[in-house]
Amino acid sequence: MIISTALLAAGGLKAAEVPYPAGYQDWRHLGSVTSHPQNRPDAPAGLIHHIYANEKAMEGLRTGTFPEGAMFVADWFLLKEKYPGSFDEGTRDRTDVMIKDARFGPTGGWGFDQFAKDSREIRNVGGKMPNQCFQCHTKVKGRDYVFTTLRP
């Protein structure tokens, strides 16, 4: 992949580290999902996440085969009540990233990470728990571990 190869050569990325996807808000927005707060006192109204895909991920969604460098981002925000019955984005909770990269063979050829709040450096997953992400994604192994689909 061009981005990770360039960063590795420059010494800015560890051997099997998922890069922060700069500019992902300009990628294709695939949809948004709200979630119940599930024991989150800081999110009494729940959360919303917006899903983005880069062009290589879009190619994979269209063809069913995801090339090296395909990336998905789920940008999570706490919901806050705007006025009764209406909610708006609050503060960013995290940014989840999934990248197709052969370096991540043990997790189906996908790297997973989660960047805390607005940080581009603080990783909630890093090298510690990628299998936790992957275990959930095994539910969609037949779609190359990708939950997202294109709407008809």
Secondary structure, DSSP 8 states (H G I E B T S, - for coil): -HHHHHHHHTT-S-TT-----TTGGGSEEEEEEEE--SS-TT-TT-EEEEEEE-HHHHHHHHHS---TT-EEEEEEEEEEEEETTEEEEEEEEEEEEEEE-GGGGGGTTEEEEEEETT-SS-BSSTTT-HHHHHHHHGGGGGGTT-------
